Amino acid sequence: MTNMLCCGLAALVSAAALNAAPAVAASGYDGQWSVSVVTEQGDCDAQSLDLGIADGRIEERGLLSQASGAVDPRGAVQVVFTRGSDQLAATGILTNLDGSGRWTSPTRQCSGRWKAQKRS
């Protein structure tokens, strides 16, 4: 994806994450994750990024973007990526080792899927 997708995964779940109840500690999902993002509709570039989860919360702040969201005790993921005025929101499911889901960027009019692997 373009620069938006880099930071767009966070926007992928922006509406859901902002309205979600506080996360419950999900220690089985805590750690560092490598995420691959594939565009299926629209003009956003494919992207790979690293995210961290601590106590079931996804919170990453980069120089140009930020991500926030949560993983519930069953592994359901909701995360929003924001970069400037661009947003991307993602939902999906994690196991203790990997995960997958869908993302959408209403500001960029793109959507697709994502896959994640927990780093050891």
C-alpha positions as CSV (number, residue, x, y, z in Angstrom):
1,M,0.0,0.0,0.0
2,T,1.1,3.6,-0.2
3,N,2.2,5.5,2.9
4,M,-1.3,5.2,4.1
5,L,-1.3,1.4,4.2
6,C,1.9,1.5,6.2
7,C,0.0,3.3,8.8
8,G,-3.4,2.3,7.6
9,L,-3.7,-0.9,9.4
10,A,-4.4,1.1,12.5
11,A,-7.2,3.0,10.8
12,L,-8.7,-0.2,9.7
13,V,-10.2,-0.8,13.1
14,S,-10.4,2.9,14.2
15,A,-14.2,3.0,14.7
16,A,-14.3,-0.4,16.4
17,A,-11.3,0.2,18.6
18,L,-12.4,3.5,19.7
19,N,-15.8,2.1,20.8
20,A,-14.5,-1.2,22.2
21,A,-14.5,-2.1,25.8
22,P,-11.2,-2.1,27.6
23,A,-9.1,-5.1,26.7
24,V,-8.6,-7.9,29.1
25,A,-5.0,-9.2,29.5
26,A,-4.4,-11.7,26.7
27,S,-0.9,-12.9,27.6
28,G,-0.9,-15.7,25.0
29,Y,-0.9,-13.0,22.3
30,D,1.6,-10.7,23.9
31,G,4.9,-10.1,22.1
32,Q,6.2,-8.9,18.7
33,W,4.3,-9.7,15.5
34,S,5.3,-9.5,11.8
35,V,2.3,-8.5,9.7
36,S,2.0,-8.7,5.9
37,V,-0.7,-6.6,4.3
38,V,-2.1,-7.3,0.8
39,T,-4.4,-5.0,-1.2
40,E,-7.3,-6.6,-3.0
41,Q,-9.2,-3.5,-3.9
42,G,-8.0,0.1,-4.6
43,D,-4.6,1.7,-5.1
44,C,-2.8,1.0,-1.8
45,D,0.6,-0.8,-1.8
46,A,1.4,-4.1,-0.1
47,Q,3.2,-3.6,3.2
48,S,5.0,-5.4,5.9
49,L,5.2,-4.1,9.4
50,D,6.0,-5.1,13.0
51,L,3.6,-4.6,15.8
52,G,3.8,-5.2,19.6
53,I,1.1,-6.5,21.9
54,A,1.2,-6.1,25.7
55,D,-1.5,-7.1,28.0
56,G,-3.8,-7.6,25.0
57,R,-3.3,-4.0,23.8
58,I,-1.8,-3.0,20.5
59,E,-0.1,0.4,20.8
60,E,2.6,1.5,18.4
61,R,3.7,5.0,17.8
62,G,6.1,5.7,14.9
63,L,7.6,9.0,13.6
64,L,4.8,9.4,11.1
65,S,2.0,7.1,12.3
66,Q,0.4,5.3,15.2
67,A,-1.6,2.2,15.8
68,S,-4.0,1.4,18.6
69,G,-6.3,-1.5,19.3
70,A,-6.8,-4.7,21.3
71,V,-6.8,-8.5,21.2
72,D,-9.6,-10.1,23.3
73,P,-9.0,-13.3,25.3
74,R,-10.3,-15.4,22.3
75,G,-7.9,-13.8,19.9
76,A,-10.3,-11.4,18.2
77,V,-8.2,-8.4,16.9
78,Q,-9.4,-4.8,16.3
79,V,-6.7,-2.2,15.4
80,V,-6.7,1.2,13.8
81,F,-3.7,2.8,12.0
82,T,-3.6,6.6,11.6
83,R,-1.1,8.6,9.5
84,G,-2.1,12.2,9.2
85,S,-5.6,12.3,7.9
86,D,-5.4,8.7,6.6
87,Q,-6.9,5.8,8.5
88,L,-7.0,2.1,8.1
89,A,-9.0,-0.3,10.3
90,A,-8.3,-4.1,10.6
91,T,-10.1,-6.9,12.2
92,G,-9.3,-10.6,12.5
93,I,-8.3,-13.4,14.7
94,L,-5.0,-14.5,16.3
95,T,-3.8,-17.8,17.7
96,N,-0.7,-18.0,19.9
97,L,1.5,-18.2,16.8
98,D,-0.2,-16.6,13.8
99,G,-3.3,-14.8,12.6
100,S,-5.2,-13.3,9.7
101,G,-8.0,-10.9,8.9
102,R,-9.4,-8.1,6.7
103,W,-8.6,-4.4,6.5
104,T,-10.2,-1.4,5.0
105,S,-9.2,2.2,4.5
106,P,-12.2,4.5,4.1
107,T,-9.9,7.5,3.5
108,R,-8.0,5.8,0.7
109,Q,-10.8,3.6,-0.6
110,C,-8.7,0.5,-0.4
111,S,-9.2,-2.9,1.3
112,G,-7.6,-6.3,1.5
113,R,-6.4,-9.0,3.9
114,W,-3.5,-9.4,6.4
115,K,-1.5,-12.2,7.8
116,A,0.6,-12.2,11.0
117,Q,3.3,-14.4,12.5
118,K,4.4,-14.1,16.1
119,R,8.2,-13.6,16.3
120,S,10.1,-15.8,18.7
